[in-house]
Amino acid sequence: MILTYKVRHDHDFSEELRKARTIAEIAVDSPVLLTTPAVKHIGLNSVIANQVLRKYGRNKQAKKVHSVKLTVPSQGVQCDRKKRTMKITSLRLEFAYGFRNDFAKVNQIEADKRYLYVSVTMNDAEPFVPEGYIGIDVNATGHAAVVAVLATGKVLKLGKKAYYIHKKYREMRRRLQRMGKYRKLKSVKNRESMIVRELNHQMSRKIVDTALEHRCGIRLEDLHGIRGTARTRSSFRYSLHSWSFCQLRQMIEYKARLLGVEVEYINPAYTSKACSMCGSIGDRHRKEFRCPACGHVDHADANAAFNIAKALSGTSQSSADRDAEDGSTDTPRGAMVMNAANARTP
């Protein structure tokens, strides 16, 4: 599994970035027979210049250079695991890292004005045989994720503020758009994305830790295509389209794989309508569920989460099988973990 960690640095790379952009523009304009000696006069370290040429010279779809990072391959990185430091000779940079130290290897490091993006390969933990399952019901309103622990009967409700975050920033964006402040609008959108990403990290960590504590697997609904098929009122449509179901799923998957926790997906049909006690179709009104057959009354999302844990709605499917159907056999590579360690020059 490949993970990317984000480390802030305090080094001035403005000159190196300017040279890298110049090389990238040359590579886009004249990709044929372009080699490192051809751009030697620009003055960028040959290791980094070669990476820029490979990235932009081989990309036939690239028509314009927007942003360029300084890419250092694995052979250009020296790692001291005892001191938890990495050294990049080509950039004259040494920095401490605070992320996990059990990675198999460093793939590459990219640098921009403020951050280093350290790509590492992690070995998956040996999966254990689950003694049961926890069910996760994700929502666009109310709590973002409701977790049902089948072994204990307990319910965890996570991410209540997600809906209010989206609502707050939606109003801010509308106001800025009316005022024509598009640069500020972009800044607000980025801020919202960072807050939601951090919230998803916290929820996914709590979910995976709960599964590991009870030696359980994780079951979620297969929500592929929900935005195109769900029938919702117009007031609810914004919440559905703005909440990041996919991001939370990806974070749960890669955190689970690192700890050997199994993740499965089930058919979502009737998980919200069936009674988790007797299986009969009940009545759901907003967040309340009532079963006319057995008299069971429950929070609608908790009832759905228990149905998911029991897989009453159909045959389950592992995350690996699901990824294979989608044409992918690995977890997403954009899993970002913030790290406060500062880089320093040697």
Secondary structure, 3 states (H helix, E strand, C coil): CEEEEEEECCCCCHHHHHHHHHHHHHHHHCCCCCCHHHHHHHCCCHHHHHHHHHHHHCCCCCCCCCCCCEEEEHHHEEEECCCCEEEEHHHCEEEECCCCCCCCEEEEEEECCCEEEEEEECCCCCCCCCCCEEEEEECCCCCCEEEEECCCCEEEEECCHHHHHHHHHHHHHHHHHHHCCHHHHHHHHHHHHHHHHHHHHHHHHHHHHHHHHCCCEEEEECCCCHHHHCCCCHHHHHHHHHCCHHHHHHHHHHHHHHHCCCEEEECCCCCCCECCCCCCECEEECCEEECCCCCCEEEHHHHHHHHHHHCCCCCCEEHHHHHHHCCCCCCCCCCEEEECCCEECC
